[in-house]
Amino acid sequence: MTETRRALRQLGRPHAGARAAAVLLAGAGAALGVAALGVRLAPHVTAVVAAWLGIAAVSAVAFRFARRAARSASALPLARAAEAAAGARSGSVATLLAAPRAEGASAALFAVADRSAASIVTRVAPAVRRVLARTTSGSVALGALLALLGGTAFVAAAPGAGRAEGFWRPWRIIALARAPLRLAVDRSRVRRGEAVTATVSVPGGAGGHVTLWTRGPGEPWRPAVVSLDSTGSGARRLGPLDSDVWVRATSGSRHSEVLRVAVALPAFIADVAVVARFPAYLERADEPIALGPVSDTVSLPVGTVLDASGTASVPLSAAAWRPVTGGAGTALSVAGSRFSGRFAPTHSGVWRIVIGTVDGQPLEGEPPVLALRLVADSAPVVTVPVPGGDTTLPFSLVQPLVIDVRDDHRVARLALESWRVSQTGKVGAVVRESLDVRDAGDRAIVQGSLDAQRRGLLPGDTIRLRVVAWDNAPTPHEGRSPEYALRLPSREELRAAQRAAAADIVAAAESVSAAQRSLADRTGDLAQERARGTSDPSSGRQPPPGQTGALPFQASERAQEIARQQEAVGERVRELAKAVDELARAAKAAGIDDTAFQARLREVQEMLGRAMTPELEQRLRDLQAALARLDPDATREALRRLAEAQQELRETLERSEELFRRAAVEGQLASLAQDAEALRGDQAAWNRESARRPDSSAAAAERDLAARADSLAQGIAQAERDLAATRHGADSSGALAEPRAQARRAQGAMQQAAAGAERADASGAEAAGAEALQHLDSLPQELRERRDSVAGQWRQEALDALDRAMAETADLAERQRRVTQELESGGSPSAARTQQAEIEEGTAAVERQVRDAAGRHALVSPGLQSALGFAQRQMRSAREQLEQAQPNSDGAAQLAGEALDALNATAYAMAQSRADVAGARSGSGFQEAVEKLAQLAGQQQGLNRDAMGLMPMPGMGADGMLQQLRALAARQRALAEQLERLQATGGSGAAGPLAQEARDLARQLDAGRLDRQTIERQQRLYRRLLDAGRTLTGPEPDPDMERTSRSAQGDSVHLPGLLAPGVTAGPRIRYPTWRELQDLTPEQRRLVLEYFRILNAPK
Amino acid sequence: MRSSVRLNPQLTIGRLHYDGGGDWYGNPSSLPNLLAAIRQRTGLPVAERERVVTLQSGDLWDTPYLYMTGHGNVHFSDEDLGVLRRYLEQGGFLHADDNYGMDQSFRREIARVFPDHPLVEVPLSHPIYHLVYDFPKGIPKIHEHDGLPAQGFGIFLGDRLAVYYSYQSDLGDGWEDPDVHHDPPALHEAALEMGVNLFTYVVSSTR
């Protein structure tokens, strides 16, 4: 080593070490910084590994730079620095650092040079040292600074913390980084709509991220980034889930397994249907019932069965209806996820369908509940609005009833129960009458009547009634109306009412007769006016031009008025007949079972019943039709024919009026006789029981009897007046004076007896009572005898009148025979004309007598008047033939001959009528006619039976059948002849049409025609025979009565009858409805309706 | 050009203005009172007043309930007869209320309208006596006339009651303001109830 090198080495050595240390310090600082970064990023594998690599690199670089820094203070740089500091030639020092190696170099020389250079170095050493120091100190400072910074960062990175563990143990991190990801879900099966939490654990992945992949069925994977926490775990909520979901996680090349989260359907009941099936008798259609968690209360009839079915979303293990309050339920059958079954609730309450699932999964939501109210079938509710309370039976003893019955389902049966309660309180057996309520539905309003006449009631008795209804339940429920008491009027009350009613009917009959008389006159006048106006050319009045044959307005109005009034009179006649009928029944109920009186009433009823003849009604219809057509000729003819029919009606009414007037007197007398009888009995009882114990009560009772005696006397006086009002009644007016006086005497004695009783005078009371009884003793019998006497007198009057008429008719017939012979033999027309006129006048007189007789006795045939009228017309015609300028004797002879026949027939009929009147049990003959009709009805019934027997007769030969039919025809014909005879004698106006029908039937049978139609006709004929004489009813107010108005008082009730069948029959083709036509114009509507009218028009 | 817009006339009763001299305008407060009762008791949106119609007016066809009353004569012309018959056949309803003296002429005229359908007494079981209020004894009697009971007659077209004739009842008087006739409240009420029944029947059975 040279001196120079040595000097330089000494000079540079401290600096070389300092500089290397500075570099090392800097390298350490850098390494610490990297380590701090690695700690900070730990346990990130890459960061940690990078950090350690960085530390290694920094360390390597530091060492290298340390060596380099140390070399910067080595001999060579110092040599050059010394050369520079010494200003020496370059290389003058540096070349002496090493001994020369070339051959031939002087070592000495070199040594000199070496020393010289060493001296230079020594000399410039301070300067060089200063330069070196400057650089070295800078390097050291920088190195220290870096080291300080690195150390600070390292300390700040908390190398001791847990996180730093990964940094300090990098091999472990690397090992974890290669481990797989862990993925977990909190539930692998969830309900629809729920969510799950997926947790990913990444070993060594703290603070990192993973990708969580999810997908549904058939869907692509969808990524989601999950941040990891410091423990390398991350979680993510998935849902709400509608379907299964698959989950996996990835992190770099690492991945987890794939997990499936299954979505289970919720367990719930769906498609629940509950159908109420009502008991069959209710005839109600099944009804679905809505269920829900909260159910409104459903009312169901007892016996209703609930048919429940439904489906659950899961397989079921059990199902049942259970009451929410606990207790036994009704199991339903289960099949898979379905349940069904029947449930018959037995009590009201809230019921729930309880479902059990196979997997025990509870059901979603609240189970369906059903709040039930079981309604027991109620009994029918029955009210009886009419009479609506206890009352007294009407005079007719027929109590009208209106029954209103309701049920919650259907009224099946209805019955009227009534029983008699006697005055003594004895209760009779219940009489039950069924009432028809078929097709009534849940309500029926039934009209009926309680006929007390058939109950054999006694005065003072009470009928109690109630109405019982049953519904249509299997075990019918019974509903009853309140009980009503109907008091039977006493006989005295009934008799008094009967007499008053008879008086009313007399007045009504008078009014009707007067109205008909007036109407007939007006009709006749109008018919004659019309005839004069159109047929009398001498009147000089000609219809205006263009109006020939037109019906004048005023005439039309008058004719219409006549037609209307005729209808009204007809109604009144029918009303009258009904009133007579009611009177007869009421009289019977009142105990006036006098057969003569009853027969007389029947006669009058018969007469009134046939007063409105079919001919009259037909002629009325003809008139109305003619008026509707405005046909003057037809109107005129209809008026004429109506006038004729009216005449007949008028006469019938007049006859019936007189007959009824007499019947009423007979009834009065019979009624008074019974009053007297009752009074006598009561007086006898008073004498027996009260007269011996006279006191105030006995006196009061006797005063009551005196009042009844007074009433009896007044009644007899009234009968006297009524008797005098009858035709020829004045002759008999004195017949009742003695009975009336007797009643008065009895009254006087009773008053004395009452006074005696009041004074407690037993003997006086007894004596006066005995006297009263004595006066009364014969009074009933006397009154009956008077009645018989009056009836006999009237019959005798009729016989006398018939005798006179018969004698005169025979005389007239003889004279008519002579006139006829004269005319036939060519005698003088003028003489014959005179004789004919006289006979004609005589015939008119006989007709008046017959009419008079007919008014006294019903068996005087009205046919007599017709025959006499015919005779008169023929006589008039014959006379007119003779009055011509050229008398027509032949024609007159023929007409006179016809008049003769009519007179002879009349005389014969008169003889027959006389025999009838004389032999009539009833005193008037109608009873016989009715009996005859009944007898004929019986015959017809036998015929019908035989004809029916012939209908299905297999095996009988045609000849045998024909023979049987002919025999039937002969019997039918015989019946027709009897009817014709009955008609000829005037016994029954209905006999004519019946005879005609019988004849037709006989012809049918004769012709071998026995079919269903013939049988039906025979049945009808039988019924008509039975019904002959029945009357119609129909209230109609008097149109002429002045009307006044005031608020209604009382309970004036009119109960309408049922609708006649067919009234509500609709058109064949239904007309368009209001709504259907609403959008059409009026003209279109008109056309449419016109079209339907044509379709519906009768063919 | 016809408008396609249809007016929807308010439901009300038509008062028939007829010829013949009768006072068709009688009982002026009756129908407003009845309409008020109908509105209050049934909820039907009826007008406050009636509509006066003649048989030749177009309003007739928008009137389901035609009411006629009066004391005097009624006369329908030939044209009127046809219109009235068509109106009734296509679902209209006529209530004739005899207010005193209309009986004869009404019966005559209605027989001209329906010669083939007689006036018959409406049976107790008919809905007009039970639809809303119960009348188990039939039509109530409001005014006493001739001592005769009240009666309800009708004409049935098929099973529908097309004409109702209240006779001897005077429903119209009963509908009037109570101080007009000084009827007892019970009668006023009964008349209104019967009117409500009739109107309800009409609007519920109109075809």
Boltz contact constraints between the chains, C-beta under 6 A:
constraints:
  - contact:
      token1: [A, 385]
      token2: [B, 136]
      max_distance: 6.0
  - contact:
      token1: [A, 385]
      token2: [B, 137]
      max_distance: 6.0
  - contact:
      token1: [A, 402]
      token2: [B, 136]
      max_distance: 6.0
  - contact:
      token1: [A, 404]
      token2: [B, 136]
      max_distance: 6.0
  - contact:
      token1: [A, 445]
      token2: [B, 124]
      max_distance: 6.0
  - contact:
      token1: [A, 445]
      token2: [B, 125]
      max_distance: 6.0
  - contact:
      token1: [A, 1037]
      token2: [B, 146]
      max_distance: 6.0
  - contact:
      token1: [A, 1037]
      token2: [B, 148]
      max_distance: 6.0
  - contact:
      token1: [A, 1041]
      token2: [B, 146]
      max_distance: 6.0
  - contact:
      token1: [A, 1043]
      token2: [B, 145]
      max_distance: 6.0
  - contact:
      token1: [A, 1043]
      token2: [B, 146]
      max_distance: 6.0
  - contact:
      token1: [A, 1045]
      token2: [B, 143]
      max_distance: 6.0
  - contact:
      token1: [A, 1045]
      token2: [B, 145]
      max_distance: 6.0
  - contact:
      token1: [A, 1046]
      token2: [B, 144]
      max_distance: 6.0
  - contact:
      token1: [A, 1047]
      token2: [B, 183]
      max_distance: 6.0
  - contact:
      token1: [A, 1048]
      token2: [B, 141]
      max_distance: 6.0
  - contact:
      token1: [A, 1048]
      token2: [B, 142]
      max_distance: 6.0
  - contact:
      token1: [A, 1048]
      token2: [B, 143]
      max_distance: 6.0
  - contact:
      token1: [A, 1048]
      token2: [B, 144]
      max_distance: 6.0
  - contact:
      token1: [A, 1052]
      token2: [B, 141]
      max_distance: 6.0
  - contact:
      token1: [A, 1052]
      token2: [B, 149]
      max_distance: 6.0
  - contact:
      token1: [A, 1053]
      token2: [B, 137]
      max_distance: 6.0
  - contact:
      token1: [A, 1053]
      token2: [B, 149]
      max_distance: 6.0
  - contact:
      token1: [A, 1054]
      token2: [B, 149]
      max_distance: 6.0
  - contact:
      token1: [A, 1054]
      token2: [B, 151]
      max_distance: 6.0
  - contact:
      token1: [A, 1056]
      token2: [B, 121]
      max_distance: 6.0
  - contact:
      token1: [A, 1056]
      token2: [B, 123]
      max_distance: 6.0
  - contact:
      token1: [A, 1056]
      token2: [B, 124]
      max_distance: 6.0
  - contact:
      token1: [A, 1056]
      token2: [B, 138]
      max_distance: 6.0
  - contact:
      token1: [A, 1058]
      token2: [B, 123]
      max_distance: 6.0
  - contact:
      token1: [A, 1059]
      token2: [B, 123]
      max_distance: 6.0
  - contact:
      token1: [A, 1063]
      token2: [B, 120]
      max_distance: 6.0
  - contact:
      token1: [A, 1063]
      token2: [B, 156]
      max_distance: 6.0
  - contact:
      token1: [A, 1064]
      token2: [B, 156]
      max_distance: 6.0
  - contact:
      token1: [A, 1064]
      token2: [B, 159]
      max_distance: 6.0
  - contact:
      token1: [A, 1066]
      token2: [B, 158]
      max_distance: 6.0
  - contact:
      token1: [A, 1071]
      token2: [B, 89]
      max_distance: 6.0
  - contact:
      token1: [A, 1073]
      token2: [B, 91]
      max_distance: 6.0
  - contact:
      token1: [A, 1073]
      token2: [B, 207]
      max_distance: 6.0
  - contact:
      token1: [A, 1074]
      token2: [B, 90]
      max_distance: 6.0
  - contact:
      token1: [A, 1074]
      token2: [B, 91]
      max_distance: 6.0
  - contact:
      token1: [A, 1074]
      token2: [B, 206]
      max_distance: 6.0
  - contact:
      token1: [A, 1074]
      token2: [B, 207]
      max_distance: 6.0
  - contact:
      token1: [A, 1077]
      token2: [B, 90]
      max_distance: 6.0
  - contact:
      token1: [A, 1089]
      token2: [B, 86]
      max_distance: 6.0
  - contact:
      token1: [A, 1089]
      token2: [B, 90]
      max_distance: 6.0
